[in-house]
Amino acid sequence: MKREIITPISEEKIKTLKIGEMVYISGEIYCGRDAVLPKICKMIDEGNIGDINLRGSVIFHTAVSAAGVGPTSSNKVEIEESFAPLSEAGVKIHLGKGSISKKTIEVLGRYNSIFAITPPVTALLNSKTLERKVVSFPELGMEAMHLLKIDRYPIIIAAAHGKSIY
């Protein structure tokens, strides 16, 4: 049976996850991609992220549209550069697709955070998305920072504890 993780995620729970393992994730997760993540990182750097609570959180590299959600490539410069400040601010799981650099894998290890992938399965994920709302930068439309309430998103641990499946 696959394990289920409910947000917020503890430091101890992250330490138990192994690369290649499939788990289900439920609870609230943040969504953002290359347009909004640099803005969120700037807010973190300035010490003011408003009502966004990143402790024990998940950030899903996606836009949110009427068609649903689906992962974007996590190795885009704007996204990959967000791993360190977001992890330092408390993000435990970065969720997207594709391989990430060795440097980013090392950053994840430094902050006890992990990278997980989900296949591009928009219809499946949409059926497991219970609620959605914009929490920051609404002018970016579907690329604004969103908060989703989800039920049993299937994810695969891709990088953890200094190792990667790639």
C-alpha positions as CSV (number, residue, x, y, z in Angstrom):
1,M,0.0,0.0,0.0
2,K,1.3,3.5,-0.9
3,R,1.8,6.0,1.9
4,E,-0.2,9.1,2.3
5,I,1.2,12.4,3.4
6,I,-1.0,15.2,4.6
7,T,0.2,18.9,4.6
8,P,1.8,20.5,6.5
9,I,4.7,18.1,6.4
10,S,7.1,17.6,9.3
11,E,10.9,17.5,9.1
12,E,10.7,13.9,10.4
13,K,8.2,12.8,7.7
14,I,10.5,14.2,4.9
15,K,13.4,12.2,6.3
16,T,11.5,8.9,5.7
17,L,10.9,9.4,2.0
18,K,13.1,7.5,-0.5
19,I,13.8,8.2,-4.1
20,G,11.6,6.2,-6.5
21,E,8.9,5.8,-3.8
22,M,5.3,6.7,-4.8
23,V,3.2,8.4,-2.2
24,Y,-0.2,10.2,-2.2
25,I,-0.3,13.8,-0.9
26,S,-3.4,15.5,0.5
27,G,-4.2,18.9,2.1
28,E,-3.3,22.4,0.9
29,I,-0.5,23.0,-1.6
30,Y,0.7,26.2,-3.2
31,C,1.0,26.5,-7.0
32,G,3.4,28.7,-8.9
33,R,5.7,28.7,-11.9
34,D,8.2,30.9,-13.7
35,A,6.1,34.1,-13.6
36,V,5.3,34.1,-9.9
37,L,8.1,32.2,-8.1
38,P,10.7,34.9,-8.5
39,K,8.2,37.4,-7.0
40,I,7.5,35.2,-4.0
41,C,11.3,34.7,-3.5
42,K,11.7,38.5,-3.6
43,M,9.0,38.8,-0.9
44,I,10.8,36.2,1.2
45,D,14.1,38.1,0.8
46,E,12.3,41.3,1.9
47,G,10.9,39.5,4.9
48,N,7.2,40.0,4.0
49,I,5.3,37.1,2.4
50,G,2.0,38.3,3.9
51,D,-0.5,35.5,4.7
52,I,1.5,32.8,2.8
53,N,2.7,30.1,5.3
54,L,5.4,28.0,3.7
55,R,6.3,25.9,6.8
56,G,5.8,22.3,5.9
57,S,4.3,23.2,2.6
58,V,4.3,21.9,-1.0
59,I,4.9,24.1,-4.0
60,F,3.6,22.6,-7.3
61,H,5.2,24.0,-10.4
62,T,2.1,24.6,-12.4
63,A,-0.4,27.3,-13.6
64,V,-4.0,26.9,-12.6
65,S,-6.6,27.3,-15.3
66,A,-10.2,26.3,-16.0
67,A,-8.7,23.3,-17.8
68,G,-7.0,22.1,-14.6
69,V,-3.5,21.8,-13.4
70,G,-0.5,19.9,-14.8
71,P,3.2,20.1,-14.0
72,T,5.6,22.4,-15.9
73,S,9.3,21.7,-16.3
74,S,11.0,22.3,-13.0
75,N,14.5,23.0,-14.5
76,K,13.5,26.4,-16.0
77,V,15.9,29.0,-14.6
78,E,13.2,31.0,-12.8
79,I,11.9,27.8,-11.1
80,E,15.1,26.1,-10.3
81,E,16.5,29.3,-8.7
82,S,13.5,29.4,-6.4
83,F,14.3,26.0,-4.7
84,A,16.8,27.5,-2.2
85,P,14.8,30.5,-0.9
86,L,11.6,28.5,-0.8
87,S,13.2,25.6,1.0
88,E,14.8,27.9,3.5
89,A,11.4,29.5,4.1
90,G,9.9,26.1,4.9
91,V,8.8,24.4,1.7
92,K,9.3,20.6,2.1
93,I,8.2,19.3,-1.3
94,H,8.8,20.9,-4.7
95,L,6.5,19.2,-7.2
96,G,6.9,19.4,-10.9
97,K,8.5,17.4,-13.8
98,G,11.8,16.7,-15.4
99,S,15.3,16.5,-14.0
100,I,16.9,19.1,-11.9
101,S,20.6,20.1,-11.5
102,K,23.0,18.5,-9.0
103,K,23.4,21.9,-7.4
104,T,19.6,22.0,-6.8
105,I,19.7,18.5,-5.4
106,E,22.4,19.6,-2.9
107,V,20.3,22.6,-1.9
108,L,17.4,20.3,-1.2
109,G,19.6,18.2,1.1
110,R,20.8,21.3,3.0
111,Y,17.2,22.3,3.9
112,N,15.7,18.8,4.3
113,S,13.4,19.4,1.3
114,I,12.7,17.1,-1.6
115,F,11.7,17.2,-5.3
116,A,8.9,15.0,-6.5
117,I,7.5,14.5,-9.9
118,T,4.0,13.8,-11.2
119,P,3.3,12.8,-14.8
120,P,1.5,15.3,-17.0
121,V,-2.0,14.0,-16.2
122,T,-4.2,17.1,-16.0
123,A,-7.5,15.3,-16.0
124,L,-6.5,13.1,-13.1
125,L,-5.2,15.9,-11.0
126,N,-8.2,18.1,-11.8
127,S,-10.5,15.4,-10.4
128,K,-8.4,15.4,-7.2
129,T,-8.5,19.2,-6.7
130,L,-11.2,20.0,-4.3
131,E,-10.8,23.8,-4.0
132,R,-8.7,26.6,-5.5
133,K,-8.0,30.2,-4.8
134,V,-5.6,32.9,-5.8
135,V,-3.4,34.0,-2.8
136,S,-1.0,36.4,-4.5
137,F,-0.3,38.3,-7.7
138,P,-3.8,37.9,-9.3
139,E,-2.8,40.1,-12.2
140,L,-0.8,37.1,-13.5
141,G,-4.0,35.2,-14.2
142,M,-3.5,31.4,-14.3
143,E,0.2,32.0,-13.4
144,A,-0.7,33.8,-10.1
145,M,0.2,32.1,-6.8
146,H,-2.7,29.7,-6.0
147,L,-3.6,27.6,-3.0
148,L,-5.3,24.3,-3.8
149,K,-7.0,21.8,-1.5
150,I,-6.3,18.4,-2.9
151,D,-7.1,14.7,-2.2
152,R,-4.6,12.0,-2.9
153,Y,-2.4,13.5,-5.6
154,P,0.0,10.7,-6.7
155,I,3.6,11.8,-6.7
156,I,7.0,10.1,-7.0
157,I,10.0,11.1,-5.0
158,A,12.6,12.2,-7.5
159,A,15.4,13.8,-5.4
160,A,16.0,13.4,-1.7
161,H,18.9,13.2,0.7
162,G,21.5,14.1,-1.9
163,K,20.3,11.5,-4.4
164,S,18.2,11.6,-7.6
165,I,16.4,9.1,-9.8
166,Y,17.8,10.9,-12.9
